[in-house]
């Protein structure tokens, strides 16, 4: 306002601050936040493409091959086929030795018949990739033997699968019901569907029908006519073909049973059973064919029960893809192509089911622990915005871990999930260190919250955060680099997740978190909420 010749005039007011242009700091913060958000979205976008597996393929340098011929195949024939298989496998220059294990102990726990045997394949020292290639070459070699089914697994994986599902296979379809014939038909349909799914290998039916059987059905009218008791006839057949203990002999302090059995040459000819001579109480001798109907048919060598229900089982291993996506596709195709009647239903088991169960349990327990941690942090950080700033670092870790998994093959195993849990713990520690130091500078050292305080806090926390990440990374680097080698199958994926997440979380923690704190944080001595 000015005065001239008694006249008063008013000067125009200065421009309003609300119309001022955006400051360089606001433009910088928006750019940083946008880039960080884009990175987090890119990492989250890879999650739907991840496959899943419970346990990775172990590279032990040793494989166990389960060989099964048609039920009823003799032990001699199984040994003959095994010798041919061993000869073909030994042509592979990477295989050091092959041995066959056939038959079972008298009181053995495994109820396998003579048609089943195991071959142990020992490899020469190989790298992880070479070991996988040898497994593929072994399966190609086994295709030369039609009518014989094989299952190839490493020793440790076989034992783990047996504990998980009761059978040595990655994917298991249990079919329950009462009608054995209907179970066999549906098992055959499921087997055909399973064989058509990409990645299926070593497809087998656990107890297929078709084993040759010789039926001896007694004729009551003939037994009565010639004076034979049924129990005497059955005892005679059992003694002839299975043997019976009739006495004991002593040799020093040792006791030996004396058994009576038909000579081996006569027992090898199934057609000769009709000529077995029987004698009644009066001394009359007659061949078995005169007292019974004898004919050849097919049947089952084993009927499996589980939970008081009859069960048929179809199994396979997965090659060239993850077990989780394979099982999801299998369930879809079985639902579309196989019609299960009332009283018959499938139950899926194996690695995929165990992986889903373990994943649910791990996520549930992690969520419970996370809620407890958030409650403790809420007590420490009285301002909700500051608590959210601490939690904002979790997506920074997720993006690096997700991109690392995607770059290394896109498979989520239990080791990878444990790596994410460990990673979130490390990155939460770093963000707590950063935000708590900002609060210390303002409340304890009296600094005014602004760019200068944020720059000083980030600078003073640069070395502790960097050293924490660097020491962890150097410790995990050998595991990550050797993830394809024997012994690193579980720790390798875990190390890859932690390394990838540490890179992004450390960089974004030092660059983005101060920017977020400047824009959204409440770190003044007496903050006033908007």
Buried (B, 14 or more C-beta within 10 A) or exposed (E): EEEEEEEEEEEEEEEEEEEEEEEEEEEEBEEBBEEBEEBBEEBEEBEEEBBBBBBBBBBBBBBBBBBBBBBBBEEEBBBEBBEEBBEBBEEBEBBBEBEBEBEBEEEEEEEBBBBBBBBBBEBEEBEBEEBBEBBEBBBEBBEEBEEBBBBBBBBBBBEBBEEBBBBBBBBBBBBBBEEBEBBBBBBBBBBEBBEEBEBBBBBBBBBBBEBBBEEBEBEEEBBEEBEBEEEBBEEBBEBBBEBBEEEEEEEEEEEEEEEEBBEEEBBEEEEEBBEBEBEBEEEEEBEBEEBBEBEEEEBBBEEBEEEEEBBBBBBBBBBEBBBBBBBBBBBEBBEEEBEBEEEBEBBBBBBBBBBBEBBEEBBEEBEEEBEEBEEEBEEEBEBEBBBEBBBBBBBBBBBBBBBBBBEBEBBBBBBBBBBBBBBBEBBBBBBBBBBBBBBBBBEEEEBEBEEEBBEBBBEEBEEEBBEBBEEBBEEBEEBBBBBBBBEBBBBBBBBBBBBBBBBBBBBBBBBBBBBBBBBBBBBEEEBEEE
